[in-house]
Structures are given as C-alpha cells and as structure tokens.
Amino acid sequence: HAAPLIMVGTILWYMIEVGSYSVAVGALWEIWSSSFSSLFVTPLTLAEFVVGQMLFSMVKQALMFVFLSITALVVFGFSIFTLGPMIFVYLALLTGFAWAVGMFTLSLILRFGTKIQSLAWSFIYIIQPIVGVFYPIDVLPSWLQVVSRALPLSYVFEAARNQFVGKPIHWEQLVFAGFLDIVYFIASAFFLSRMWAWSKRTGALVRMET
C-alpha cells in the first residue's frame, strides 16, 4: 500500500513547490529584465505585487493539480479525490506555508542579491526530508521530530496519509497547522517589509538590476 501514499505525497508536494517559488520567481523575472524597481514608480506597492503573485500562483497550482491528478489516474489508476472535500483543506494549509516560504526567500534575495537566486527553487527542498512527505514523522530521529512538529506541513501530510488508509483525522492537529501557517506568514511578511525598506535605503534594489 506504499505506492498510493507516495502518490498522495507527490501531488501535494508539487502544490507547495509551485506556491513557494511563484512569489520569489515572479520578482526575479522583473529583476532579470531590469524593471523591478521601476514598477514601484507607479502607485503599486510591494504588498500588492506580492498578493498578485500569490493569486497567480493559485492559477498555476490549479492547472498543475489537474494535470497531476489526470496523469495519476490514467497512468497509475490512482485518484487523489479519494480524499474527498478534505483535499481543499490540505491544499489551503499547504499553500499558506508555501507563500510564507516564498516571501522569506524573496526577502533573502533583496538582502543578498541575485547571487542566491537559486534559493527561489531550492529553499523549499531543504525542509522536504523532515516534514513526512513520503514517510511517517515517527521514523525520524527524536530530535528531528521536534523540528518537524514545528512545521505545519508535517501535520498536513500525516493527516492526508491517515485519511487515505482509513484512520481518523485529528482535527486539533490541522487547527494547529493553520495556527503555524499564520505565524510563519506574518513573520515572513514582516521580514520581507524590513528587507524591502533596507534594499531601498541602501540602493541594493537598484544594484541588483545592473
């Protein structure tokens, strides 16, 4: 029964990947074309730009989800919709954290420049091994389980796996995951605002485009 659980983890993980890099890569495209700083000569604010990237990421996530779901059904005979309406709860929780990671990555790019731009794609993979995407959290070393339990993704993947094999859903864990999402989202948004102000004050924002 491991194969279907791997399929669940794979489809849900791609939703995180698309959601996280969309925020940072959206800004990188503008930086590469030397037009990022000029965007804000208009009344556009950084918050509006980031929200726009988040909304666009939802479109890309929806397209990716449909593609992966159809592919899994046709090629492997696996349907992610076995999870029922809960799939939307899982996707919402995963997306919230993915956006927080995207804002954090963009903050680092504003602070250290495009020499670390590869983090826009790779940063989210740093935490993949410890959030139970393909295996239970219990198999991790005890000290690493503590770290894992501080990340909302762990609870979502555990809940999805448990539901798929017929175990009860622990709603208190999903509520806690939502709380962690909010904490990480607010912290990332604050960090982004600070790095944005710093990049404008020091001229780093313009130097990135030269």
PyMOL CGO cylinders between C-alpha atoms (Angstrom):
from pymol import cmd
from pymol.cgo import CYLINDER

trace = [
    CYLINDER, 0.00, 0.00, 0.00, 3.03, 2.30, -0.07, 0.3, 1, 1, 1, 1, 1, 1,
    CYLINDER, 3.03, 2.30, -0.07, 2.64, 3.34, -3.72, 0.3, 1, 1, 1, 1, 1, 1,
    CYLINDER, 2.64, 3.34, -3.72, -0.67, 5.23, -3.29, 0.3, 1, 1, 1, 1, 1, 1,
    CYLINDER, -0.67, 5.23, -3.29, 0.75, 7.05, -0.27, 0.3, 1, 1, 1, 1, 1, 1,
    CYLINDER, 0.75, 7.05, -0.27, 3.75, 8.12, -2.34, 0.3, 1, 1, 1, 1, 1, 1,
    CYLINDER, 3.75, 8.12, -2.34, 1.35, 9.42, -4.98, 0.3, 1, 1, 1, 1, 1, 1,
    CYLINDER, 1.35, 9.42, -4.98, -0.52, 11.45, -2.35, 0.3, 1, 1, 1, 1, 1, 1,
    CYLINDER, -0.52, 11.45, -2.35, 2.74, 12.95, -1.11, 0.3, 1, 1, 1, 1, 1, 1,
    CYLINDER, 2.74, 12.95, -1.11, 3.99, 13.71, -4.61, 0.3, 1, 1, 1, 1, 1, 1,
    CYLINDER, 3.99, 13.71, -4.61, 0.86, 15.54, -5.78, 0.3, 1, 1, 1, 1, 1, 1,
    CYLINDER, 0.86, 15.54, -5.78, 0.55, 17.57, -2.59, 0.3, 1, 1, 1, 1, 1, 1,
    CYLINDER, 0.55, 17.57, -2.59, 4.26, 18.40, -2.59, 0.3, 1, 1, 1, 1, 1, 1,
    CYLINDER, 4.26, 18.40, -2.59, 4.11, 19.90, -6.06, 0.3, 1, 1, 1, 1, 1, 1,
    CYLINDER, 4.11, 19.90, -6.06, 1.43, 22.27, -4.82, 0.3, 1, 1, 1, 1, 1, 1,
    CYLINDER, 1.43, 22.27, -4.82, 3.88, 23.54, -2.20, 0.3, 1, 1, 1, 1, 1, 1,
    CYLINDER, 3.88, 23.54, -2.20, 6.68, 23.86, -4.73, 0.3, 1, 1, 1, 1, 1, 1,
    CYLINDER, 6.68, 23.86, -4.73, 4.60, 25.89, -7.18, 0.3, 1, 1, 1, 1, 1, 1,
    CYLINDER, 4.60, 25.89, -7.18, 3.19, 28.11, -4.44, 0.3, 1, 1, 1, 1, 1, 1,
    CYLINDER, 3.19, 28.11, -4.44, 6.57, 28.89, -2.89, 0.3, 1, 1, 1, 1, 1, 1,
    CYLINDER, 6.57, 28.89, -2.89, 8.65, 29.67, -5.95, 0.3, 1, 1, 1, 1, 1, 1,
    CYLINDER, 8.65, 29.67, -5.95, 5.92, 31.71, -7.67, 0.3, 1, 1, 1, 1, 1, 1,
    CYLINDER, 5.92, 31.71, -7.67, 6.32, 34.59, -5.22, 0.3, 1, 1, 1, 1, 1, 1,
    CYLINDER, 6.32, 34.59, -5.22, 10.11, 34.81, -5.48, 0.3, 1, 1, 1, 1, 1, 1,
    CYLINDER, 10.11, 34.81, -5.48, 10.44, 33.93, -9.16, 0.3, 1, 1, 1, 1, 1, 1,
    CYLINDER, 10.44, 33.93, -9.16, 7.80, 36.49, -10.09, 0.3, 1, 1, 1, 1, 1, 1,
    CYLINDER, 7.80, 36.49, -10.09, 10.08, 39.16, -8.65, 0.3, 1, 1, 1, 1, 1, 1,
    CYLINDER, 10.08, 39.16, -8.65, 13.17, 37.60, -10.22, 0.3, 1, 1, 1, 1, 1, 1,
    CYLINDER, 13.17, 37.60, -10.22, 11.68, 37.85, -13.70, 0.3, 1, 1, 1, 1, 1, 1,
    CYLINDER, 11.68, 37.85, -13.70, 11.30, 41.58, -13.17, 0.3, 1, 1, 1, 1, 1, 1,
    CYLINDER, 11.30, 41.58, -13.17, 14.82, 41.86, -11.74, 0.3, 1, 1, 1, 1, 1, 1,
    CYLINDER, 14.82, 41.86, -11.74, 16.31, 39.96, -14.69, 0.3, 1, 1, 1, 1, 1, 1,
    CYLINDER, 16.31, 39.96, -14.69, 14.57, 42.33, -17.09, 0.3, 1, 1, 1, 1, 1, 1,
    CYLINDER, 14.57, 42.33, -17.09, 15.80, 45.34, -15.05, 0.3, 1, 1, 1, 1, 1, 1,
    CYLINDER, 15.80, 45.34, -15.05, 12.26, 46.54, -14.46, 0.3, 1, 1, 1, 1, 1, 1,
    CYLINDER, 12.26, 46.54, -14.46, 11.57, 45.53, -10.85, 0.3, 1, 1, 1, 1, 1, 1,
    CYLINDER, 11.57, 45.53, -10.85, 12.43, 48.86, -9.23, 0.3, 1, 1, 1, 1, 1, 1,
    CYLINDER, 12.43, 48.86, -9.23, 10.64, 50.84, -11.95, 0.3, 1, 1, 1, 1, 1, 1,
    CYLINDER, 10.64, 50.84, -11.95, 7.39, 49.03, -11.14, 0.3, 1, 1, 1, 1, 1, 1,
    CYLINDER, 7.39, 49.03, -11.14, 7.22, 50.94, -7.89, 0.3, 1, 1, 1, 1, 1, 1,
    CYLINDER, 7.22, 50.94, -7.89, 7.49, 54.34, -9.52, 0.3, 1, 1, 1, 1, 1, 1,
    CYLINDER, 7.49, 54.34, -9.52, 3.77, 53.75, -10.08, 0.3, 1, 1, 1, 1, 1, 1,
    CYLINDER, 3.77, 53.75, -10.08, 1.32, 53.62, -7.13, 0.3, 1, 1, 1, 1, 1, 1,
    CYLINDER, 1.32, 53.62, -7.13, 1.95, 49.85, -6.97, 0.3, 1, 1, 1, 1, 1, 1,
    CYLINDER, 1.95, 49.85, -6.97, 3.06, 48.74, -3.52, 0.3, 1, 1, 1, 1, 1, 1,
    CYLINDER, 3.06, 48.74, -3.52, 5.17, 45.71, -2.62, 0.3, 1, 1, 1, 1, 1, 1,
    CYLINDER, 5.17, 45.71, -2.62, 2.19, 44.18, -0.82, 0.3, 1, 1, 1, 1, 1, 1,
    CYLINDER, 2.19, 44.18, -0.82, 0.06, 44.49, -3.95, 0.3, 1, 1, 1, 1, 1, 1,
    CYLINDER, 0.06, 44.49, -3.95, 2.81, 42.96, -6.07, 0.3, 1, 1, 1, 1, 1, 1,
    CYLINDER, 2.81, 42.96, -6.07, 3.22, 40.00, -3.71, 0.3, 1, 1, 1, 1, 1, 1,
    CYLINDER, 3.22, 40.00, -3.71, -0.52, 39.42, -3.45, 0.3, 1, 1, 1, 1, 1, 1,
    CYLINDER, -0.52, 39.42, -3.45, -0.70, 39.45, -7.25, 0.3, 1, 1, 1, 1, 1, 1,
    CYLINDER, -0.70, 39.45, -7.25, 1.99, 36.77, -7.41, 0.3, 1, 1, 1, 1, 1, 1,
    CYLINDER, 1.99, 36.77, -7.41, 0.10, 34.72, -4.83, 0.3, 1, 1, 1, 1, 1, 1,
    CYLINDER, 0.10, 34.72, -4.83, -3.12, 34.91, -6.83, 0.3, 1, 1, 1, 1, 1, 1,
    CYLINDER, -3.12, 34.91, -6.83, -1.27, 33.92, -9.99, 0.3, 1, 1, 1, 1, 1, 1,
    CYLINDER, -1.27, 33.92, -9.99, 0.32, 31.02, -8.11, 0.3, 1, 1, 1, 1, 1, 1,
    CYLINDER, 0.32, 31.02, -8.11, -3.18, 29.74, -7.32, 0.3, 1, 1, 1, 1, 1, 1,
    CYLINDER, -3.18, 29.74, -7.32, -3.91, 29.56, -11.05, 0.3, 1, 1, 1, 1, 1, 1,
    CYLINDER, -3.91, 29.56, -11.05, -0.68, 27.65, -11.67, 0.3, 1, 1, 1, 1, 1, 1,
    CYLINDER, -0.68, 27.65, -11.67, -1.38, 25.36, -8.72, 0.3, 1, 1, 1, 1, 1, 1,
    CYLINDER, -1.38, 25.36, -8.72, -4.86, 24.59, -10.05, 0.3, 1, 1, 1, 1, 1, 1,
    CYLINDER, -4.86, 24.59, -10.05, -3.50, 23.75, -13.51, 0.3, 1, 1, 1, 1, 1, 1,
    CYLINDER, -3.50, 23.75, -13.51, -0.73, 21.61, -12.04, 0.3, 1, 1, 1, 1, 1, 1,
    CYLINDER, -0.73, 21.61, -12.04, -3.17, 19.83, -9.73, 0.3, 1, 1, 1, 1, 1, 1,
    CYLINDER, -3.17, 19.83, -9.73, -5.49, 18.97, -12.61, 0.3, 1, 1, 1, 1, 1, 1,
    CYLINDER, -5.49, 18.97, -12.61, -2.59, 17.76, -14.75, 0.3, 1, 1, 1, 1, 1, 1,
    CYLINDER, -2.59, 17.76, -14.75, -1.08, 15.59, -12.00, 0.3, 1, 1, 1, 1, 1, 1,
    CYLINDER, -1.08, 15.59, -12.00, -4.46, 14.19, -10.95, 0.3, 1, 1, 1, 1, 1, 1,
    CYLINDER, -4.46, 14.19, -10.95, -5.35, 13.18, -14.51, 0.3, 1, 1, 1, 1, 1, 1,
    CYLINDER, -5.35, 13.18, -14.51, -1.89, 11.72, -15.11, 0.3, 1, 1, 1, 1, 1, 1,
    CYLINDER, -1.89, 11.72, -15.11, -2.03, 9.68, -11.90, 0.3, 1, 1, 1, 1, 1, 1,
    CYLINDER, -2.03, 9.68, -11.90, -5.49, 8.41, -12.78, 0.3, 1, 1, 1, 1, 1, 1,
    CYLINDER, -5.49, 8.41, -12.78, -4.67, 7.46, -16.37, 0.3, 1, 1, 1, 1, 1, 1,
    CYLINDER, -4.67, 7.46, -16.37, -1.18, 6.05, -15.84, 0.3, 1, 1, 1, 1, 1, 1,
    CYLINDER, -1.18, 6.05, -15.84, -1.44, 4.54, -12.35, 0.3, 1, 1, 1, 1, 1, 1,
    CYLINDER, -1.44, 4.54, -12.35, -5.18, 4.20, -11.76, 0.3, 1, 1, 1, 1, 1, 1,
    CYLINDER, -5.18, 4.20, -11.76, -4.82, 6.40, -8.68, 0.3, 1, 1, 1, 1, 1, 1,
    CYLINDER, -4.82, 6.40, -8.68, -7.32, 9.10, -7.73, 0.3, 1, 1, 1, 1, 1, 1,
    CYLINDER, -7.32, 9.10, -7.73, -6.33, 11.85, -5.30, 0.3, 1, 1, 1, 1, 1, 1,
    CYLINDER, -6.33, 11.85, -5.30, -10.02, 12.65, -4.97, 0.3, 1, 1, 1, 1, 1, 1,
    CYLINDER, -10.02, 12.65, -4.97, -10.34, 9.63, -2.70, 0.3, 1, 1, 1, 1, 1, 1,
    CYLINDER, -10.34, 9.63, -2.70, -9.56, 12.20, -0.03, 0.3, 1, 1, 1, 1, 1, 1,
    CYLINDER, -9.56, 12.20, -0.03, -12.86, 13.94, -0.80, 0.3, 1, 1, 1, 1, 1, 1,
    CYLINDER, -12.86, 13.94, -0.80, -13.51, 17.56, 0.22, 0.3, 1, 1, 1, 1, 1, 1,
    CYLINDER, -13.51, 17.56, 0.22, -10.62, 17.37, 2.69, 0.3, 1, 1, 1, 1, 1, 1,
    CYLINDER, -10.62, 17.37, 2.69, -8.26, 17.82, -0.24, 0.3, 1, 1, 1, 1, 1, 1,
    CYLINDER, -8.26, 17.82, -0.24, -9.18, 21.52, -0.27, 0.3, 1, 1, 1, 1, 1, 1,
    CYLINDER, -9.18, 21.52, -0.27, -8.35, 21.85, 3.43, 0.3, 1, 1, 1, 1, 1, 1,
    CYLINDER, -8.35, 21.85, 3.43, -4.96, 20.25, 2.83, 0.3, 1, 1, 1, 1, 1, 1,
    CYLINDER, -4.96, 20.25, 2.83, -4.26, 22.44, -0.19, 0.3, 1, 1, 1, 1, 1, 1,
    CYLINDER, -4.26, 22.44, -0.19, -5.17, 25.61, 1.71, 0.3, 1, 1, 1, 1, 1, 1,
    CYLINDER, -5.17, 25.61, 1.71, -2.85, 24.76, 4.60, 0.3, 1, 1, 1, 1, 1, 1,
    CYLINDER, -2.85, 24.76, 4.60, 0.00, 23.80, 2.29, 0.3, 1, 1, 1, 1, 1, 1,
    CYLINDER, 0.00, 23.80, 2.29, -0.41, 26.92, 0.18, 0.3, 1, 1, 1, 1, 1, 1,
    CYLINDER, -0.41, 26.92, 0.18, -0.35, 29.22, 3.21, 0.3, 1, 1, 1, 1, 1, 1,
    CYLINDER, -0.35, 29.22, 3.21, 3.03, 27.89, 4.26, 0.3, 1, 1, 1, 1, 1, 1,
    CYLINDER, 3.03, 27.89, 4.26, 4.30, 27.87, 0.67, 0.3, 1, 1, 1, 1, 1, 1,
    CYLINDER, 4.30, 27.87, 0.67, 3.56, 31.59, 0.37, 0.3, 1, 1, 1, 1, 1, 1,
    CYLINDER, 3.56, 31.59, 0.37, 5.38, 32.23, 3.65, 0.3, 1, 1, 1, 1, 1, 1,
    CYLINDER, 5.38, 32.23, 3.65, 8.44, 30.41, 2.29, 0.3, 1, 1, 1, 1, 1, 1,
    CYLINDER, 8.44, 30.41, 2.29, 8.19, 32.39, -0.95, 0.3, 1, 1, 1, 1, 1, 1,
    CYLINDER, 8.19, 32.39, -0.95, 8.18, 35.70, 0.92, 0.3, 1, 1, 1, 1, 1, 1,
    CYLINDER, 8.18, 35.70, 0.92, 11.09, 34.60, 3.09, 0.3, 1, 1, 1, 1, 1, 1,
    CYLINDER, 11.09, 34.60, 3.09, 13.09, 33.60, 0.01, 0.3, 1, 1, 1, 1, 1, 1,
    CYLINDER, 13.09, 33.60, 0.01, 12.33, 36.92, -1.68, 0.3, 1, 1, 1, 1, 1, 1,
    CYLINDER, 12.33, 36.92, -1.68, 13.49, 38.69, 1.48, 0.3, 1, 1, 1, 1, 1, 1,
    CYLINDER, 13.49, 38.69, 1.48, 16.84, 36.90, 1.28, 0.3, 1, 1, 1, 1, 1, 1,
    CYLINDER, 16.84, 36.90, 1.28, 17.20, 37.85, -2.38, 0.3, 1, 1, 1, 1, 1, 1,
    CYLINDER, 17.20, 37.85, -2.38, 16.53, 41.50, -1.55, 0.3, 1, 1, 1, 1, 1, 1,
    CYLINDER, 16.53, 41.50, -1.55, 19.14, 41.32, 1.20, 0.3, 1, 1, 1, 1, 1, 1,
    CYLINDER, 19.14, 41.32, 1.20, 21.91, 39.35, -0.52, 0.3, 1, 1, 1, 1, 1, 1,
    CYLINDER, 21.91, 39.35, -0.52, 21.17, 39.92, -4.20, 0.3, 1, 1, 1, 1, 1, 1,
    CYLINDER, 21.17, 39.92, -4.20, 20.72, 37.62, -7.16, 0.3, 1, 1, 1, 1, 1, 1,
    CYLINDER, 20.72, 37.62, -7.16, 23.80, 35.56, -6.28, 0.3, 1, 1, 1, 1, 1, 1,
    CYLINDER, 23.80, 35.56, -6.28, 21.46, 33.47, -4.13, 0.3, 1, 1, 1, 1, 1, 1,
    CYLINDER, 21.46, 33.47, -4.13, 18.60, 33.45, -6.63, 0.3, 1, 1, 1, 1, 1, 1,
    CYLINDER, 18.60, 33.45, -6.63, 18.73, 29.65, -6.87, 0.3, 1, 1, 1, 1, 1, 1,
    CYLINDER, 18.73, 29.65, -6.87, 17.06, 29.59, -3.44, 0.3, 1, 1, 1, 1, 1, 1,
    CYLINDER, 17.06, 29.59, -3.44, 13.84, 30.58, -5.20, 0.3, 1, 1, 1, 1, 1, 1,
    CYLINDER, 13.84, 30.58, -5.20, 13.64, 26.97, -6.46, 0.3, 1, 1, 1, 1, 1, 1,
    CYLINDER, 13.64, 26.97, -6.46, 15.68, 25.05, -3.93, 0.3, 1, 1, 1, 1, 1, 1,
    CYLINDER, 15.68, 25.05, -3.93, 14.94, 26.51, -0.48, 0.3, 1, 1, 1, 1, 1, 1,
    CYLINDER, 14.94, 26.51, -0.48, 11.69, 24.59, -0.01, 0.3, 1, 1, 1, 1, 1, 1,
    CYLINDER, 11.69, 24.59, -0.01, 13.56, 21.32, -0.61, 0.3, 1, 1, 1, 1, 1, 1,
    CYLINDER, 13.56, 21.32, -0.61, 15.67, 21.90, 2.48, 0.3, 1, 1, 1, 1, 1, 1,
    CYLINDER, 15.67, 21.90, 2.48, 12.69, 21.01, 4.64, 0.3, 1, 1, 1, 1, 1, 1,
    CYLINDER, 12.69, 21.01, 4.64, 11.23, 18.26, 2.44, 0.3, 1, 1, 1, 1, 1, 1,
    CYLINDER, 11.23, 18.26, 2.44, 13.06, 15.38, 4.20, 0.3, 1, 1, 1, 1, 1, 1,
    CYLINDER, 13.06, 15.38, 4.20, 11.71, 16.31, 7.64, 0.3, 1, 1, 1, 1, 1, 1,
    CYLINDER, 11.71, 16.31, 7.64, 8.00, 17.01, 7.00, 0.3, 1, 1, 1, 1, 1, 1,
    CYLINDER, 8.00, 17.01, 7.00, 6.85, 13.48, 6.20, 0.3, 1, 1, 1, 1, 1, 1,
    CYLINDER, 6.85, 13.48, 6.20, 6.06, 13.89, 2.52, 0.3, 1, 1, 1, 1, 1, 1,
    CYLINDER, 6.06, 13.89, 2.52, 6.67, 10.21, 1.75, 0.3, 1, 1, 1, 1, 1, 1,
    CYLINDER, 6.67, 10.21, 1.75, 7.03, 8.57, 5.15, 0.3, 1, 1, 1, 1, 1, 1,
    CYLINDER, 7.03, 8.57, 5.15, 5.72, 8.98, 8.71, 0.3, 1, 1, 1, 1, 1, 1,
    CYLINDER, 5.72, 8.98, 8.71, 7.37, 11.50, 11.02, 0.3, 1, 1, 1, 1, 1, 1,
    CYLINDER, 7.37, 11.50, 11.02, 7.92, 8.72, 13.55, 0.3, 1, 1, 1, 1, 1, 1,
    CYLINDER, 7.92, 8.72, 13.55, 10.78, 7.25, 11.50, 0.3, 1, 1, 1, 1, 1, 1,
    CYLINDER, 10.78, 7.25, 11.50, 12.87, 10.39, 12.03, 0.3, 1, 1, 1, 1, 1, 1,
    CYLINDER, 12.87, 10.39, 12.03, 15.35, 10.73, 14.90, 0.3, 1, 1, 1, 1, 1, 1,
    CYLINDER, 15.35, 10.73, 14.90, 13.67, 12.08, 18.01, 0.3, 1, 1, 1, 1, 1, 1,
    CYLINDER, 13.67, 12.08, 18.01, 15.45, 15.44, 17.88, 0.3, 1, 1, 1, 1, 1, 1,
    CYLINDER, 15.45, 15.44, 17.88, 14.45, 15.90, 14.25, 0.3, 1, 1, 1, 1, 1, 1,
    CYLINDER, 14.45, 15.90, 14.25, 10.83, 15.08, 15.07, 0.3, 1, 1, 1, 1, 1, 1,
    CYLINDER, 10.83, 15.08, 15.07, 10.82, 18.14, 17.32, 0.3, 1, 1, 1, 1, 1, 1,
    CYLINDER, 10.82, 18.14, 17.32, 11.84, 20.30, 14.37, 0.3, 1, 1, 1, 1, 1, 1,
    CYLINDER, 11.84, 20.30, 14.37, 9.28, 18.60, 12.15, 0.3, 1, 1, 1, 1, 1, 1,
    CYLINDER, 9.28, 18.60, 12.15, 6.46, 19.26, 14.59, 0.3, 1, 1, 1, 1, 1, 1,
    CYLINDER, 6.46, 19.26, 14.59, 7.24, 22.98, 14.38, 0.3, 1, 1, 1, 1, 1, 1,
    CYLINDER, 7.24, 22.98, 14.38, 6.31, 22.98, 10.68, 0.3, 1, 1, 1, 1, 1, 1,
    CYLINDER, 6.31, 22.98, 10.68, 2.66, 22.88, 9.56, 0.3, 1, 1, 1, 1, 1, 1,
    CYLINDER, 2.66, 22.88, 9.56, 3.42, 20.65, 6.56, 0.3, 1, 1, 1, 1, 1, 1,
    CYLINDER, 3.42, 20.65, 6.56, 4.10, 17.71, 8.88, 0.3, 1, 1, 1, 1, 1, 1,
    CYLINDER, 4.10, 17.71, 8.88, 0.56, 17.70, 10.22, 0.3, 1, 1, 1, 1, 1, 1,
    CYLINDER, 0.56, 17.70, 10.22, -1.00, 18.02, 6.78, 0.3, 1, 1, 1, 1, 1, 1,
    CYLINDER, -1.00, 18.02, 6.78, 0.90, 15.12, 5.24, 0.3, 1, 1, 1, 1, 1, 1,
    CYLINDER, 0.90, 15.12, 5.24, 0.26, 12.97, 8.29, 0.3, 1, 1, 1, 1, 1, 1,
    CYLINDER, 0.26, 12.97, 8.29, -3.46, 13.75, 8.16, 0.3, 1, 1, 1, 1, 1, 1,
    CYLINDER, -3.46, 13.75, 8.16, -3.67, 13.02, 4.43, 0.3, 1, 1, 1, 1, 1, 1,
    CYLINDER, -3.67, 13.02, 4.43, -1.93, 9.67, 4.85, 0.3, 1, 1, 1, 1, 1, 1,
    CYLINDER, -1.93, 9.67, 4.85, -4.07, 8.70, 7.82, 0.3, 1, 1, 1, 1, 1, 1,
    CYLINDER, -4.07, 8.70, 7.82, -7.25, 9.56, 5.97, 0.3, 1, 1, 1, 1, 1, 1,
    CYLINDER, -7.25, 9.56, 5.97, -6.17, 7.60, 2.91, 0.3, 1, 1, 1, 1, 1, 1,
    CYLINDER, -6.17, 7.60, 2.91, -5.64, 4.41, 4.93, 0.3, 1, 1, 1, 1, 1, 1,
    CYLINDER, -5.64, 4.41, 4.93, -8.88, 4.86, 6.85, 0.3, 1, 1, 1, 1, 1, 1,
    CYLINDER, -8.88, 4.86, 6.85, -7.56, 6.26, 10.11, 0.3, 1, 1, 1, 1, 1, 1,
    CYLINDER, -7.56, 6.26, 10.11, -9.38, 9.13, 11.90, 0.3, 1, 1, 1, 1, 1, 1,
    CYLINDER, -9.38, 9.13, 11.90, -8.44, 12.73, 11.16, 0.3, 1, 1, 1, 1, 1, 1,
    CYLINDER, -8.44, 12.73, 11.16, -7.02, 14.62, 14.13, 0.3, 1, 1, 1, 1, 1, 1,
    CYLINDER, -7.02, 14.62, 14.13, -8.65, 17.98, 13.64, 0.3, 1, 1, 1, 1, 1, 1,
    CYLINDER, -8.65, 17.98, 13.64, -6.75, 19.56, 16.50, 0.3, 1, 1, 1, 1, 1, 1,
    CYLINDER, -6.75, 19.56, 16.50, -3.52, 18.95, 14.57, 0.3, 1, 1, 1, 1, 1, 1,
    CYLINDER, -3.52, 18.95, 14.57, -4.91, 20.60, 11.45, 0.3, 1, 1, 1, 1, 1, 1,
    CYLINDER, -4.91, 20.60, 11.45, -6.06, 23.57, 13.51, 0.3, 1, 1, 1, 1, 1, 1,
    CYLINDER, -6.06, 23.57, 13.51, -2.56, 23.81, 14.96, 0.3, 1, 1, 1, 1, 1, 1,
    CYLINDER, -2.56, 23.81, 14.96, -1.15, 23.62, 11.44, 0.3, 1, 1, 1, 1, 1, 1,
    CYLINDER, -1.15, 23.62, 11.44, -3.37, 26.56, 10.50, 0.3, 1, 1, 1, 1, 1, 1,
    CYLINDER, -3.37, 26.56, 10.50, -2.08, 28.48, 13.50, 0.3, 1, 1, 1, 1, 1, 1,
    CYLINDER, -2.08, 28.48, 13.50, 1.52, 27.79, 12.48, 0.3, 1, 1, 1, 1, 1, 1,
    CYLINDER, 1.52, 27.79, 12.48, 0.69, 28.92, 8.94, 0.3, 1, 1, 1, 1, 1, 1,
    CYLINDER, 0.69, 28.92, 8.94, -0.49, 32.26, 10.28, 0.3, 1, 1, 1, 1, 1, 1,
    CYLINDER, -0.49, 32.26, 10.28, 2.61, 32.66, 12.47, 0.3, 1, 1, 1, 1, 1, 1,
    CYLINDER, 2.61, 32.66, 12.47, 5.02, 31.89, 9.62, 0.3, 1, 1, 1, 1, 1, 1,
    CYLINDER, 5.02, 31.89, 9.62, 3.07, 34.04, 7.16, 0.3, 1, 1, 1, 1, 1, 1,
    CYLINDER, 3.07, 34.04, 7.16, 3.10, 37.08, 9.45, 0.3, 1, 1, 1, 1, 1, 1,
    CYLINDER, 3.10, 37.08, 9.45, 6.77, 36.59, 10.34, 0.3, 1, 1, 1, 1, 1, 1,
    CYLINDER, 6.77, 36.59, 10.34, 7.75, 36.27, 6.67, 0.3, 1, 1, 1, 1, 1, 1,
    CYLINDER, 7.75, 36.27, 6.67, 5.69, 39.30, 5.69, 0.3, 1, 1, 1, 1, 1, 1,
    CYLINDER, 5.69, 39.30, 5.69, 7.35, 41.36, 8.43, 0.3, 1, 1, 1, 1, 1, 1,
    CYLINDER, 7.35, 41.36, 8.43, 10.82, 40.16, 7.40, 0.3, 1, 1, 1, 1, 1, 1,
    CYLINDER, 10.82, 40.16, 7.40, 10.04, 41.00, 3.77, 0.3, 1, 1, 1, 1, 1, 1,
    CYLINDER, 10.04, 41.00, 3.77, 8.92, 44.51, 4.69, 0.3, 1, 1, 1, 1, 1, 1,
    CYLINDER, 8.92, 44.51, 4.69, 12.15, 45.07, 6.61, 0.3, 1, 1, 1, 1, 1, 1,
    CYLINDER, 12.15, 45.07, 6.61, 14.35, 43.79, 3.79, 0.3, 1, 1, 1, 1, 1, 1,
    CYLINDER, 14.35, 43.79, 3.79, 12.37, 45.85, 1.28, 0.3, 1, 1, 1, 1, 1, 1,
    CYLINDER, 12.37, 45.85, 1.28, 12.96, 49.01, 3.30, 0.3, 1, 1, 1, 1, 1, 1,
    CYLINDER, 12.96, 49.01, 3.30, 16.65, 48.12, 3.68, 0.3, 1, 1, 1, 1, 1, 1,
    CYLINDER, 16.65, 48.12, 3.68, 17.12, 47.49, -0.05, 0.3, 1, 1, 1, 1, 1, 1,
    CYLINDER, 17.12, 47.49, -0.05, 15.59, 50.85, -0.92, 0.3, 1, 1, 1, 1, 1, 1,
    CYLINDER, 15.59, 50.85, -0.92, 17.54, 52.71, 1.74, 0.3, 1, 1, 1, 1, 1, 1,
    CYLINDER, 17.54, 52.71, 1.74, 20.92, 51.26, 0.73, 0.3, 1, 1, 1, 1, 1, 1,
    CYLINDER, 20.92, 51.26, 0.73, 20.34, 51.22, -3.02, 0.3, 1, 1, 1, 1, 1, 1,
    CYLINDER, 20.34, 51.22, -3.02, 20.65, 47.42, -3.15, 0.3, 1, 1, 1, 1, 1, 1,
    CYLINDER, 20.65, 47.42, -3.15, 17.36, 47.21, -5.03, 0.3, 1, 1, 1, 1, 1, 1,
    CYLINDER, 17.36, 47.21, -5.03, 18.73, 49.17, -7.98, 0.3, 1, 1, 1, 1, 1, 1,
    CYLINDER, 18.73, 49.17, -7.98, 22.15, 47.49, -7.90, 0.3, 1, 1, 1, 1, 1, 1,
    CYLINDER, 22.15, 47.49, -7.90, 20.54, 44.08, -8.38, 0.3, 1, 1, 1, 1, 1, 1,
    CYLINDER, 20.54, 44.08, -8.38, 19.35, 45.17, -11.82, 0.3, 1, 1, 1, 1, 1, 1,
    CYLINDER, 19.35, 45.17, -11.82, 22.71, 46.43, -13.07, 0.3, 1, 1, 1, 1, 1, 1,
]
cmd.load_cgo(trace, "trace")
